[in-house]
Amino acid sequence: MLRTALRNVFAHKARLAMTTLAVMLGVAFVSGTLVFGDTVAQAFRDASSRNLQGVAVSVTAEYVPGDDRDEDEEGRRTALTSDLADEIRALPGVASVHPTVNGSATLADKDGNPLNVEYSWQNLATNYAADEADGQDSRFPITAGRGPAAEDEIALADRTADESGYRIGDTVRFATDGPALEKTLVGTVSTDDPRVNAGGSLVLFDTPTAQQLFLHDGQFDELLVSSTPGTDEETLTAEIRDLLPAEGAEATSGAQLAEDQARQITEATRAMTQMLLIFAGIALFVGVFIIANTFSMLIAQRSREVALMRAVGATRRQVVRSVLVEATLLGLVASVAGFAIGLGIATGMRPLLNAGGAGLPDGSLVVSTGALLWSLVVGVGVTVFAAWLPARKAAKIPPVEALSTVDQAPPARSMTIRNGLGGAVTGVGVLVMLNVHRLDSGDEGDFMIAMFGSVILLIGVIMLAPLLSRPLVSLAGWFTTRLFGANGKLATENALRNPRRTAATASALMIGLTLITGLSVAGTSTEKAIEKGAVEGLTADYKVSIREGLDTELGDRVENVPGVADTAALVTAPLDLNGEFATITGADPAQLRNVADVTYTSGSPDAVGPGRVAISEDLAERAGLSHGDTVDAELGGDSDAQEQRLTIVGVYQENRAIDGALGTLDQVMPHSSSDTYDSVYVKAESGQAAGLDLDIRQALDNSPLLQVQTREEITQEEAGGIADLLNMIYGLLGMSVLIAVLGVVNTLAMSVFERTREIGLLRAIGLDRTDIRQMVRLESVVICLFGAVLGIGLGTFIAWASGNLTKSSLATYETVLPWVSLRLFLLTALAIGVLAAIWPARRAARLNMLQSINAQ
Amino acid sequence: MYRHPAATGPVHTVAAAEATQLSKVYGEGETRVVALDGVSVGFARGRFTAIMGPSGSGKSTLMHCMAGLDAITTGSARIGDTELSTLGDRQLTKLRRESVGFVFQAFNLLPTLTALENITLPMTIARRRPDRQWLDTIVDTVGLSGRLSHRPAQLSGGQQQRVAVARALASRPEIIFADEPTGNLDSRSGAEILGFLSDSVRELGQTVVMVTHDPVAAAYADRVVFLSDGRLTDELLGPTAESVLDRMGLFKAKDRTT
């Protein structure tokens, strides 16, 4: 039996080519993901252990939330002092203590433009802690110049220096929280920090300067302790722990630290790997259709052969086994090849992602046995699973078929059961999704129901696809016949001939397109909703803000800028109203009116004052409050929240400027997490809006952290990520579509092979080679369009039905059909049809007419 | 070259198809096989001609070459006034579509099309509207009236072959080539098909050339040409099954003596 299976594989290698390719690509995706995940995790672990090299104990400051609020002075306080550092330094076994201060600083580049201000948390700042022995900081090897040693000196990571265009000796402009500062660049250093490689920046100050900027004199965020050889890390950690104050500091051994980091890295990369594996799984699922199709066709072609084997004594079980062995061999060969391609993918992925700014560390490829085994198991498993049904079909071929001399197609099996079951499953799917459409809570359970409904619906439609193929393909045929005459008519008839095969081929394409369309509709709708919501009700021309908080003194300067008509400063604080969490915005109601259009359904902003607030309709509904109610509320963060009695004096429609609730500036400011403005909205005098942003920047010391955004920029900032996300997902789903294309090629090639005699006959009675090519091409296009129409329809329906789940968290959400994209998907399907037909059509056209007519 | 028998039908002076010194060689070097060796033969318009010969004699090759299905090595083949040897694939296809009808031994029909669609297929391909009246005449003649909407799988072998004959006749081609049209049929169905073919010649003025190895089938023709080893060896006018058998016997005897 093994020999028969082997012979079969080799005899049909041309016909198995597309199937092999499909399995191969799926496995390549899986193995590429696994190997890439392992490699990245290892590289991160290496980088982290490089960072931790020589660290025996790390003492970190613990921040009690709200702690710094009790201080009147600016800046944070920590329990790590120079005295503590000295005490630790005096312990036996301690080689050195490296005290560090951590903060953030955003640069203006040499031309004055802020560098990476949107992601300012990636803009690191720390102290250059020169070692007493050699005057160097071992964490940051100097690449040029020297380390900063005075208050007016600064060093940059060489990457940061390159990006900002500064050279040694230049005056560097930057900001840490508000106003712009200037210092002289004295050196550049190299760093392994992934955040810097991912597009962030790194600024180094001398220790006293860093302390002044981010902490207080003589205080640190972390003490890195290295030990002399032969010292036990755990003992040293315990000794240090004894020196620490009861609260506010924590000592961790280097080994523990390495372990923690490794665990975090593993978790982070696992999340990435799992996401990629989902897409790989979809690609493999699509592959199942192609494999099943191929084996069905091979078995149909071989039915006499199988019957003969049965006649000479092979049992059904042996027939099944023979087919499965064939599938195993195919799966194995394809998986090994796929694994090799996967290694290539894994190698190419890092430079590709880094080009996009992912900042992954270098490291050699890590190929684990697990990755290899999983790839093989998945590849072979999927192939055997997909071949199992056709194998059982083969076993049912009666031995007597070997004796039949009439070359007749086996009678089409009844599809009543399949259609009935498919109809029922589709019905359930549609009902679930219609129910989802009525849900609006948007909690996780509802999303699970939506996912479940979508999957059920997809499975139902896959089952129903053969039934649906007749009306839809016939409709397409009406057009092709009119446009292409006999070729179109024949193409349609060919596509209709084997509904199962056409359906399976189209389903493979449908799956990818359903997902792509669904995400596209949801993504576009979300994008539109955000765009609409971002500036809805906002009449201001500019929004002035600093992510870390806009200093009130700076903020107050805005109204004096020439050309500015009105301003409104906003401050925000957490609010707990009857157990519902929201944000309360503090603003002067009179000023607010000039920059935002707020519609009050009851009450008015004029009534807002001490103890009197207005709330949004949504919050009113959630908290069960209405105009005139008085309620005990909590204002402020967790630790320093204060209970207050608030009277609701107004209810307004949702507005982005004042999310949740509105109070006065004075009322909210004390409960804000920092004593700064959240933002200042600016309305320009008429005709003065253009270019006003530069004037505002100038008036506010042009701090690199300062963001002066136009309405377009506000929109862009909020909605910009969605397009990128969609493009990434299209890319990941592209593999599924590619495999589906292979399926189309496969089906067409098999069809051409099966219909050799027909093609010969058609050539004899008057179709020329061009006609034959066109006939095959049209069949391909019809199949692809069938899959596309199903996929686009299904994807749109699912996105529409799930729309309200998003609406719950995004009030302006409405299902918007991205017509341009949908048309593009349809055209892509058309193009896929044409492309997939190239090779099969050429084969068909090249068939020798006389040999074809006489072929058996 | 043409010795037209006075016995049957009107005299035609123009051949519907004609081969002159037609040769067909397959392969090269050691595998070189001469299938046709300078055959010159004409098929008169409005006549039913049978080509006979033992297997490997080149009778099918002659038909393929003259019908524009296969390329000619040397010599010439004409259908009406058209010289086939100079035509490219596209022109040959057009010629077959417009001027030639075919009936093959088996597998004449497309399984996806109904009987009527199969009959009108050459015209559909040519984007020509079928002549309704003529179509009815043909359908009546071959007795398919009630079965036009059936698909081939629902028809018997004989009925399928009748559809093939109807298809060949429907576009009123210059000439119909039939390759062993009764080879797969029982004798009754075979007799019917042969009857239709000869009726089409006598009543509709169609020109038919049929390749066969069956003397009984050949007897339906007006004229039988005999081929052996790629050469034209003999011909017989107004054949009967007996006279054809006699001639065949002669060949065999001659073969044995040489």
Interface residues (C-beta under 8 A of the other chain):
Chain A: Q408 A409 G485 A486 K489 L490 E493 N494 L496 R497 R757 E758 L761 L762 R763 A764 I765 G766 L767 D768 R769 T770 D771 M849 L850 I853
Chain B: H64 L69 D70 D89 R90 T93 K94 R96 R97 E98 F102 F104 F107 N108 L109 L110 P111 T112 L113 E117 L121 P122 T124 I125 A126 R127 A153 R167
